[in-house]
Amino acid sequence: MASTPPHHSTPKPVLACFAVALASLLATGAVATEPASPPDQILARVDLAGPASDLGVPVYAVLRGAAGREYAVVITSPSTLAWLGPQATVLEVPASVGSYLVARVRLADARRSLPVSVTLLHDDGLNLLLRATPADSDALAAGGLDLAWLPQEPVAWTPGDAAPVVKAVVYNPDIAALIDLVQESAVSDWVSGLSGETSVVVEGSPYTITTRHTSSGTPATTRRSGTRATRGSWPSKTTAPTSTPNTTP
């Protein structure tokens, strides 16, 4: 791999795990703003043949496409991009820091239902890289995409950064005892009842859970009696609810 050019000392970031980054961003309610970007900066994809930290350029995300190949999303100058050679692919000129979303497709039609105000810059078969505004995010999420904003600033690597040391897996009797307490039938009952596949018995009455969305405004209901299950009505015991087949259409 080519050595790092001496004139580049910009910190180099990485989104090491998309699921962790997505959960963190959604939990904090982070939204993008649009800081000024140098007019000569380029948004590009750089295929990785080694660690992203060896590229010598600011890395804003590391993603893995449907083909299983990892690549870095970088924002850098034309001269640096030329130095990177054929492993780099230009996605947008000029780059607009703070305007990019990484999206995962949740619903099959999400790709075909992008708002006209959103620009699709790259699709690796698993992740979409979009140019959008905070006002677009609600429509994108409703259209079937899970979203995370590309960070506005690189995350600095430190000289001590290294791959984690993987310890040998050893037998732990405490963990084995916990595993033995889990009954497959109980887990199956929980999953079937919470997913609405079967009815559950709550305070002596059968209920079918039709939604788990807290803000839906629609409580769990039984299709047979129409009784409403509200917060606080679930039993306090930790045993799995009794499930009965839900044969009502």
NULOGU-613728 format. One record per residue (C-alpha): residue number from 1; residue in one letter; x, y, z. Coordinates in steps of 0.1 Angstrom, whole numbers, plus 2048, in hexadecimal, padded with zeros to 3 digits. Layout:
# NULOGU-613728
<ronu num="NUM" residu="a" xx="X" yy="Y" zz="Z"/>
...
***
This chain:
# NULOGU-613728
<ronu num="1" residu="m" xx="800" yy="800" zz="800"/>
<ronu num="2" residu="a" xx="80C" yy="823" zz="7F8"/>
<ronu num="3" residu="s" xx="81B" yy="836" zz="815"/>
<ronu num="4" residu="t" xx="808" yy="853" zz="824"/>
<ronu num="5" residu="p" xx="810" yy="874" zz="813"/>
<ronu num="6" residu="p" xx="823" yy="88C" zz="82A"/>
<ronu num="7" residu="h" xx="80C" yy="8A9" zz="824"/>
<ronu num="8" residu="h" xx="7EE" yy="897" zz="832"/>
<ronu num="9" residu="s" xx="7EA" yy="898" zz="858"/>
<ronu num="10" residu="t" xx="7C4" yy="89A" zz="85A"/>
<ronu num="11" residu="p" xx="7B5" yy="882" zz="874"/>
<ronu num="12" residu="k" xx="7A5" yy="863" zz="866"/>
<ronu num="13" residu="p" xx="784" yy="856" zz="872"/>
<ronu num="14" residu="v" xx="770" yy="836" zz="86E"/>
<ronu num="15" residu="l" xx="74C" yy="82B" zz="875"/>
<ronu num="16" residu="a" xx="758" yy="808" zz="87F"/>
<ronu num="17" residu="c" xx="735" yy="7FA" zz="883"/>
<ronu num="18" residu="f" xx="717" yy="807" zz="871"/>
<ronu num="19" residu="a" xx="6FE" yy="7F7" zz="889"/>
<ronu num="20" residu="v" xx="70F" yy="808" zz="8A7"/>
<ronu num="21" residu="a" xx="712" yy="829" zz="896"/>
<ronu num="22" residu="l" xx="6EE" yy="828" zz="88B"/>
<ronu num="23" residu="a" xx="6E1" yy="820" zz="8AD"/>
<ronu num="24" residu="s" xx="6F6" yy="83B" zz="8BD"/>
<ronu num="25" residu="l" xx="6EB" yy="856" zz="8A4"/>
<ronu num="26" residu="l" xx="6C6" yy="84D" zz="8A7"/>
<ronu num="27" residu="a" xx="6C8" yy="84B" zz="8CD"/>
<ronu num="28" residu="t" xx="6D7" yy="86E" zz="8CF"/>
<ronu num="29" residu="g" xx="6C0" yy="87D" zz="8B4"/>
<ronu num="30" residu="a" xx="6DE" yy="88B" zz="8A2"/>
<ronu num="31" residu="v" xx="6D6" yy="89F" zz="883"/>
<ronu num="32" residu="a" xx="6ED" yy="8AE" zz="868"/>
<ronu num="33" residu="t" xx="6F5" yy="8D2" zz="863"/>
<ronu num="34" residu="e" xx="708" yy="8E0" zz="846"/>
<ronu num="35" residu="p" xx="72A" yy="8EF" zz="84E"/>
<ronu num="36" residu="a" xx="73E" yy="8FF" zz="832"/>
<ronu num="37" residu="s" xx="753" yy="8E8" zz="81D"/>
<ronu num="38" residu="p" xx="772" yy="8F1" zz="809"/>
<ronu num="39" residu="p" xx="767" yy="8F3" zz="7E5"/>
<ronu num="40" residu="d" xx="782" yy="8DB" zz="7D9"/>
<ronu num="41" residu="q" xx="779" yy="8BE" zz="7F0"/>
<ronu num="42" residu="i" xx="76C" yy="89E" zz="7E1"/>
<ronu num="43" residu="l" xx="756" yy="883" zz="7EF"/>
<ronu num="44" residu="a" xx="763" yy="861" zz="7E5"/>
<ronu num="45" residu="r" xx="762" yy="83B" zz="7EA"/>
<ronu num="46" residu="v" xx="784" yy="82B" zz="7F0"/>
<ronu num="47" residu="d" xx="786" yy="805" zz="7EE"/>
<ronu num="48" residu="l" xx="79A" yy="7F7" zz="80B"/>
<ronu num="49" residu="a" xx="7B7" yy="7DE" zz="807"/>
<ronu num="50" residu="g" xx="7C1" yy="7E3" zz="82C"/>
<ronu num="51" residu="p" xx="7B7" yy="7F7" zz="84B"/>
<ronu num="52" residu="a" xx="7A5" yy="817" zz="845"/>
<ronu num="53" residu="s" xx="7BD" yy="828" zz="85C"/>
<ronu num="54" residu="d" xx="7D9" yy="823" zz="843"/>
<ronu num="55" residu="l" xx="7C9" yy="837" zz="828"/>
<ronu num="56" residu="g" xx="7D8" yy="858" zz="833"/>
<ronu num="57" residu="v" xx="7B8" yy="86C" zz="82C"/>
<ronu num="58" residu="p" xx="799" yy="875" zz="841"/>
<ronu num="59" residu="v" xx="782" yy="857" zz="842"/>
<ronu num="60" residu="y" xx="75E" yy="85F" zz="84B"/>
<ronu num="61" residu="a" xx="750" yy="83C" zz="849"/>
<ronu num="62" residu="v" xx="75A" yy="818" zz="843"/>
<ronu num="63" residu="l" xx="73F" yy="804" zz="833"/>
<ronu num="64" residu="r" xx="73B" yy="7E1" zz="825"/>
<ronu num="65" residu="g" xx="726" yy="7DC" zz="806"/>
<ronu num="66" residu="a" xx="710" yy="7BF" zz="7FB"/>
<ronu num="67" residu="a" xx="72E" yy="7AE" zz="7EA"/>
<ronu num="68" residu="g" xx="740" yy="7AD" zz="80C"/>
<ronu num="69" residu="r" xx="75B" yy="7C6" zz="802"/>
<ronu num="70" residu="e" xx="764" yy="7E2" zz="81A"/>
<ronu num="71" residu="y" xx="76A" yy="806" zz="80F"/>
<ronu num="72" residu="a" xx="76F" yy="828" zz="81F"/>
<ronu num="73" residu="v" xx="75B" yy="847" zz="819"/>
<ronu num="74" residu="v" xx="773" yy="864" zz="818"/>
<ronu num="75" residu="i" xx="773" yy="88A" zz="812"/>
<ronu num="76" residu="t" xx="793" yy="897" zz="805"/>
<ronu num="77" residu="s" xx="7A5" yy="8AC" zz="7EB"/>
<ronu num="78" residu="p" xx="7A9" yy="8A4" zz="7C5"/>
<ronu num="79" residu="s" xx="7CE" yy="8A0" zz="7C9"/>
<ronu num="80" residu="t" xx="7CA" yy="886" zz="7E5"/>
<ronu num="81" residu="l" xx="7AF" yy="874" zz="7D1"/>
<ronu num="82" residu="a" xx="7C7" yy="871" zz="7B3"/>
<ronu num="83" residu="w" xx="7E2" yy="864" zz="7CB"/>
<ronu num="84" residu="l" xx="7CA" yy="848" zz="7D7"/>
<ronu num="85" residu="g" xx="7C7" yy="83C" zz="7B3"/>
<ronu num="86" residu="p" xx="7AD" yy="824" zz="7A4"/>
<ronu num="87" residu="q" xx="7A2" yy="818" zz="7C7"/>
<ronu num="88" residu="a" xx="78F" yy="83A" zz="7CA"/>
<ronu num="89" residu="t" xx="76E" yy="842" zz="7BA"/>
<ronu num="90" residu="v" xx="760" yy="866" zz="7B9"/>
<ronu num="91" residu="l" xx="73C" yy="868" zz="7C7"/>
<ronu num="92" residu="e" xx="737" yy="88E" zz="7C8"/>
<ronu num="93" residu="v" xx="749" yy="8AE" zz="7C0"/>
<ronu num="94" residu="p" xx="74A" yy="8C4" zz="7D4"/>
<ronu num="95" residu="a" xx="744" yy="8B2" zz="7F4"/>
<ronu num="96" residu="s" xx="72A" yy="8C1" zz="80C"/>
<ronu num="97" residu="v" xx="734" yy="8B7" zz="82F"/>
<ronu num="98" residu="g" xx="716" yy="8B1" zz="846"/>
<ronu num="99" residu="s" xx="6FE" yy="8A9" zz="829"/>
<ronu num="100" residu="y" xx="703" yy="883" zz="826"/>
<ronu num="101" residu="l" xx="6EF" yy="866" zz="833"/>
<ronu num="102" residu="v" xx="6F8" yy="841" zz="834"/>
<ronu num="103" residu="a" xx="6D8" yy="82D" zz="831"/>
<ronu num="104" residu="r" xx="6CF" yy="808" zz="833"/>
<ronu num="105" residu="v" xx="6B1" yy="7FB" zz="820"/>
<ronu num="106" residu="r" xx="696" yy="7EE" zz="837"/>
<ronu num="107" residu="l" xx="679" yy="7EC" zz="81E"/>
<ronu num="108" residu="a" xx="67D" yy="7DE" zz="7FB"/>
<ronu num="109" residu="d" xx="66F" yy="7FD" zz="7EA"/>
<ronu num="110" residu="a" xx="684" yy="816" zz="7FC"/>
<ronu num="111" residu="r" xx="69C" yy="81B" zz="7DF"/>
<ronu num="112" residu="r" xx="680" yy="824" zz="7C8"/>
<ronu num="113" residu="s" xx="66F" yy="83C" zz="7DF"/>
<ronu num="114" residu="l" xx="68B" yy="855" zz="7E6"/>
<ronu num="115" residu="p" xx="67E" yy="879" zz="7E8"/>
<ronu num="116" residu="v" xx="687" yy="88F" zz="7CB"/>
<ronu num="117" residu="s" xx="69B" yy="8A5" zz="7E3"/>
<ronu num="118" residu="v" xx="6B3" yy="889" zz="7EB"/>
<ronu num="119" residu="t" xx="6D0" yy="87F" zz="7D5"/>
<ronu num="120" residu="l" xx="6DC" yy="85B" zz="7D4"/>
<ronu num="121" residu="l" xx="702" yy="85D" zz="7D1"/>
<ronu num="122" residu="h" xx="70C" yy="838" zz="7D6"/>
<ronu num="123" residu="d" xx="6FB" yy="816" zz="7DA"/>
<ronu num="124" residu="d" xx="711" yy="7F8" zz="7E4"/>
<ronu num="125" residu="g" xx="6F3" yy="7E1" zz="7E5"/>
<ronu num="126" residu="l" xx="6F1" yy="7E4" zz="80B"/>
<ronu num="127" residu="n" xx="6F8" yy="808" zz="814"/>
<ronu num="128" residu="l" xx="6EB" yy="827" zz="803"/>
<ronu num="129" residu="l" xx="6FF" yy="848" zz="804"/>
<ronu num="130" residu="l" xx="6E7" yy="865" zz="801"/>
<ronu num="131" residu="r" xx="6EA" yy="88B" zz="800"/>
<ronu num="132" residu="a" xx="6CC" yy="898" zz="814"/>
<ronu num="133" residu="t" xx="6C1" yy="8B2" zz="82D"/>
<ronu num="134" residu="p" xx="6B4" yy="8AC" zz="851"/>
<ronu num="135" residu="a" xx="691" yy="8B4" zz="843"/>
<ronu num="136" residu="d" xx="694" yy="895" zz="82C"/>
<ronu num="137" residu="s" xx="69C" yy="87D" zz="848"/>
<ronu num="138" residu="d" xx="678" yy="877" zz="854"/>
<ronu num="139" residu="a" xx="66C" yy="86E" zz="830"/>
<ronu num="140" residu="l" xx="68A" yy="857" zz="82B"/>
<ronu num="141" residu="a" xx="684" yy="845" zz="84B"/>
<ronu num="142" residu="a" xx="65F" yy="841" zz="843"/>
<ronu num="143" residu="g" xx="668" yy="834" zz="821"/>
<ronu num="144" residu="g" xx="67B" yy="817" zz="82F"/>
<ronu num="145" residu="l" xx="69F" yy="822" zz="836"/>
<ronu num="146" residu="d" xx="6B3" yy="820" zz="856"/>
<ronu num="147" residu="l" xx="6C9" yy="840" zz="857"/>
<ronu num="148" residu="a" xx="6E9" yy="84D" zz="866"/>
<ronu num="149" residu="w" xx="6F9" yy="86E" zz="85D"/>
<ronu num="150" residu="l" xx="71D" yy="86E" zz="851"/>
<ronu num="151" residu="p" xx="731" yy="880" zz="86C"/>
<ronu num="152" residu="q" xx="73B" yy="8A4" zz="865"/>
<ronu num="153" residu="e" xx="75E" yy="8A1" zz="874"/>
<ronu num="154" residu="p" xx="777" yy="885" zz="872"/>
<ronu num="155" residu="v" xx="77D" yy="870" zz="891"/>
<ronu num="156" residu="a" xx="7A2" yy="871" zz="89A"/>
<ronu num="157" residu="w" xx="7B6" yy="851" zz="89C"/>
<ronu num="158" residu="t" xx="7D0" yy="850" zz="8B7"/>
<ronu num="159" residu="p" xx="7F2" yy="840" zz="8B5"/>
<ronu num="160" residu="g" xx="7E7" yy="826" zz="8CE"/>
<ronu num="161" residu="d" xx="7CA" yy="81A" zz="8B9"/>
<ronu num="162" residu="a" xx="7CC" yy="7F5" zz="8B1"/>
<ronu num="163" residu="a" xx="7B7" yy="7D7" zz="8A9"/>
<ronu num="164" residu="p" xx="7A6" yy="7C9" zz="8C8"/>
<ronu num="165" residu="v" xx="7B6" yy="7AA" zz="8D8"/>
<ronu num="166" residu="v" xx="79F" yy="78C" zz="8D6"/>
<ronu num="167" residu="k" xx="7A1" yy="777" zz="8F5"/>
<ronu num="168" residu="a" xx="79D" yy="751" zz="8F3"/>
<ronu num="169" residu="v" xx="77A" yy="744" zz="8FA"/>
<ronu num="170" residu="v" xx="779" yy="72F" zz="91A"/>
<ronu num="171" residu="y" xx="75D" yy="71C" zz="92B"/>
<ronu num="172" residu="n" xx="74B" yy="730" zz="946"/>
<ronu num="173" residu="p" xx="734" yy="71C" zz="95D"/>
<ronu num="174" residu="d" xx="71F" yy="73A" zz="966"/>
<ronu num="175" residu="i" xx="717" yy="742" zz="942"/>
<ronu num="176" residu="a" xx="710" yy="71D" zz="93B"/>
<ronu num="177" residu="a" xx="6F7" yy="71D" zz="959"/>
<ronu num="178" residu="l" xx="6E5" yy="73C" zz="94B"/>
<ronu num="179" residu="i" xx="6E3" yy="72B" zz="929"/>
<ronu num="180" residu="d" xx="6D3" yy="70C" zz="938"/>
<ronu num="181" residu="l" xx="6B8" yy="722" zz="948"/>
<ronu num="182" residu="v" xx="6AC" yy="72C" zz="925"/>
<ronu num="183" residu="q" xx="690" yy="716" zz="918"/>
<ronu num="184" residu="e" xx="68B" yy="716" zz="8F2"/>
<ronu num="185" residu="s" xx="665" yy="713" zz="8F6"/>
<ronu num="186" residu="a" xx="664" yy="732" zz="90D"/>
<ronu num="187" residu="v" xx="678" yy="746" zz="8F4"/>
<ronu num="188" residu="s" xx="661" yy="73B" zz="8D8"/>
<ronu num="189" residu="d" xx="642" yy="745" zz="8EC"/>
<ronu num="190" residu="w" xx="651" yy="768" zz="8F2"/>
<ronu num="191" residu="v" xx="65A" yy="76E" zz="8CE"/>
<ronu num="192" residu="s" xx="639" yy="761" zz="8C1"/>
<ronu num="193" residu="g" xx="625" yy="776" zz="8DA"/>
<ronu num="194" residu="l" xx="638" yy="796" zz="8D6"/>
<ronu num="195" residu="s" xx="638" yy="794" zz="8B0"/>
<ronu num="196" residu="g" xx="612" yy="78F" zz="8AE"/>
<ronu num="197" residu="e" xx="615" yy="76C" zz="89F"/>
<ronu num="198" residu="t" xx="602" yy="75F" zz="8BD"/>
<ronu num="199" residu="s" xx="5EC" yy="76F" zz="8D7"/>
<ronu num="200" residu="v" xx="5F9" yy="774" zz="8FA"/>
<ronu num="201" residu="v" xx="5E5" yy="773" zz="91A"/>
<ronu num="202" residu="v" xx="5E6" yy="793" zz="92E"/>
<ronu num="203" residu="e" xx="5D3" yy="794" zz="950"/>
<ronu num="204" residu="g" xx="5BE" yy="777" zz="945"/>
<ronu num="205" residu="s" xx="5B4" yy="784" zz="923"/>
<ronu num="206" residu="p" xx="5C3" yy="77C" zz="900"/>
<ronu num="207" residu="y" xx="5D4" yy="798" zz="8EE"/>
<ronu num="208" residu="t" xx="5E4" yy="79B" zz="8CB"/>
<ronu num="209" residu="i" xx="601" yy="7B3" zz="8CA"/>
<ronu num="210" residu="t" xx="5FD" yy="7C6" zz="8A9"/>
<ronu num="211" residu="t" xx="618" yy="7E0" zz="8AD"/>
<ronu num="212" residu="r" xx="637" yy="7E6" zz="8C4"/>
<ronu num="213" residu="h" xx="63B" yy="80B" zz="8BA"/>
<ronu num="214" residu="t" xx="639" yy="820" zz="8D9"/>
<ronu num="215" residu="s" xx="62B" yy="83F" zz="8C8"/>
<ronu num="216" residu="s" xx="612" yy="82D" zz="8B2"/>
<ronu num="217" residu="g" xx="5F5" yy="835" zz="8C8"/>
<ronu num="218" residu="t" xx="5E7" yy="812" zz="8C2"/>
<ronu num="219" residu="p" xx="5E9" yy="7FB" zz="8E1"/>
<ronu num="220" residu="a" xx="5EA" yy="7D6" zz="8DE"/>
<ronu num="221" residu="t" xx="5C7" yy="7C8" zz="8D9"/>
<ronu num="222" residu="t" xx="5B6" yy="7A6" zz="8D9"/>
<ronu num="223" residu="r" xx="5A5" yy="79F" zz="8B9"/>
<ronu num="224" residu="r" xx="58A" yy="78B" zz="8CA"/>
<ronu num="225" residu="s" xx="57F" yy="7A1" zz="8E6"/>
<ronu num="226" residu="g" xx="58C" yy="7C3" zz="8DB"/>
<ronu num="227" residu="t" xx="59A" yy="7CA" zz="8FE"/>
<ronu num="228" residu="r" xx="5B6" yy="7E3" zz="8FF"/>
<ronu num="229" residu="a" xx="5D7" yy="7DC" zz="910"/>
<ronu num="230" residu="t" xx="5E8" yy="7FB" zz="91D"/>
<ronu num="231" residu="r" xx="609" yy="802" zz="92E"/>
<ronu num="232" residu="g" xx="60B" yy="7F3" zz="951"/>
<ronu num="233" residu="s" xx="5F3" yy="7D7" zz="949"/>
<ronu num="234" residu="w" xx="60E" yy="7BD" zz="942"/>
<ronu num="235" residu="p" xx="615" yy="7A4" zz="95D"/>
<ronu num="236" residu="s" xx="635" yy="7AA" zz="972"/>
<ronu num="237" residu="k" xx="641" yy="786" zz="970"/>
<ronu num="238" residu="t" xx="65E" yy="77E" zz="95A"/>
<ronu num="239" residu="t" xx="650" yy="75E" zz="94D"/>
<ronu num="240" residu="a" xx="646" yy="75C" zz="928"/>
<ronu num="241" residu="p" xx="622" yy="765" zz="921"/>
<ronu num="242" residu="t" xx="60A" yy="748" zz="918"/>
<ronu num="243" residu="s" xx="607" yy="748" zz="8F2"/>
<ronu num="244" residu="t" xx="5E9" yy="73B" zz="8DF"/>
<ronu num="245" residu="p" xx="5E7" yy="737" zz="8B9"/>
<ronu num="246" residu="n" xx="5D9" yy="755" zz="8A9"/>
<ronu num="247" residu="t" xx="5C1" yy="747" zz="88F"/>
<ronu num="248" residu="t" xx="5AA" yy="765" zz="88D"/>
<ronu num="249" residu="p" xx="5AD" yy="776" zz="86A"/>
***
